[in-house]
Amino acid sequence: MEDDEQPALGEQPSFNGCDQGKDLQLPPSVDGEIPMGSERMEMRKRQMSVHQETVSGTQAQQGVGNRGSNACCFCWCCCCSCSCLTVRNQDDERTRRSSNEIRGHGIPNWEESPSPTLEDVYSWGQSFDKLMTTPAGRNAFREFLRTEFSEENMLFWMACEDLKKEASKNVIEEKARLIYEDYISILSPKEVSLDSRVREVINRNMLEPSQCTFDDAQLQIYTLMHRDSYPRFMNSAIYKNLLQSLSESPAES
């Protein structure tokens, strides 16, 4: 009976063809593919990867939806539900409403005044200052300016007088802005004729509007009406008819 072969000294016995102390190596399959167990693991990894991508996509879509419904000033879209846009629109609407209210309470189409007397009408012919200091005189002169398409001169002068009566800083700033838009801006159809020096003064004054912002411009327009329009008013049918009607009134009574 032959003796069993003993492993050489220093060698480790083999178990099932695997050498102890070495990494286990899985042999390739006949077709060169990985074994079924590893294939199953790869399929599981791919499934988990697809699942994670699906979850991530869903969360991203939910994030976009939430951003649309809770949009703010940093949102990339200008959706109508953006709360910042709503607030901004409300502020703009309040500003427009305030401007319209100030315009609505501005210069009336016709100033209320008692009927002028014959003495009053005579005094208008003697002094332009007396004509401009009485509501009835301004009404008559304004009617004449309307026929010459230069009523904006009177409207501007009256708006400046109205500005001087204000004490509230906010109201002064708003009225000054409206006067500038209506009578100073070159885009306005009611722009008054001013020289470049006066316009520069106005532009500086508009940095901090006050009751005196348009003083230089008001004086220039006043002088223009005095020298240009007033002499024609004195020879107009409007003034002559008013003077004649008041002269005949005592005789009729």
Steps between C-alpha positions, in 0.01 A plus 500: 500500500647818391530777742275800443681786347572766749521862400844634482622703785390861470216427257134533593256226407245572231127492568268439204756628258530842677820612663454630848634850542418604138196704382216292371483521122171424321566326173336643192208322348525299185372792287744743656225672700495561870332234713129514572548630856702800391255566216217505750689752710562724199131493408411597855744792487351619174149480641604699808667760278188538284287532814723772640490692173120479497476629857743783425301602189175502697651717772637740242157534336343561839763765568416680174130482581556641844716775359224596261235513771718677755688723260700787637719777369780250438292265288599445140144512372261797494187310588189685604500334841829662601429682824773761438345593165161529670639737762682703236184530289305610805759768577489625141122508510503702822749745347283545189189542713673762715618691192152492347347627823746789516433582136126476562520752785725732303406788275124524430371565152337817628578687823208591719472875542234772524407673179743781424385857523561766239767647725674161517508464123638852459774421749602195294571733211721716721715232659589144412567433868139590588377270223701207639412556867122458458331167415259670260791665319689172473188330365457764228867498406509121504205489261692726264818289524297195409406662170872551429591144607726627776289417805787289638677822602220590738463141619870482582493831686199390703659160577806679638277719718324190627836333580599795722201435726612146592685415822526120484831383356343196330228708335754760389718234338204339324357829373843613383539176308161545335576861406826389344330224303212722386675828416881459498561166331567524127274196456195678636249656257457781757868592519558870570770703327806542727861583425785259571620687809164469674475134407839433658384670819187285507699180449721588796204593717323173420767313696332637815163648398354785703231766467753717313619241248339679203532864608731601214285320245181649641644851475609440141154378397336788686718746310423323171124527557534865605701606197354274234145391582372781721502777232305275263254418775425869548407523130312171488129452457487318835614806696305753292176303523538463877567872539205592278257268679589646838479857365144439374374325812405811704307648205292186464409498870 
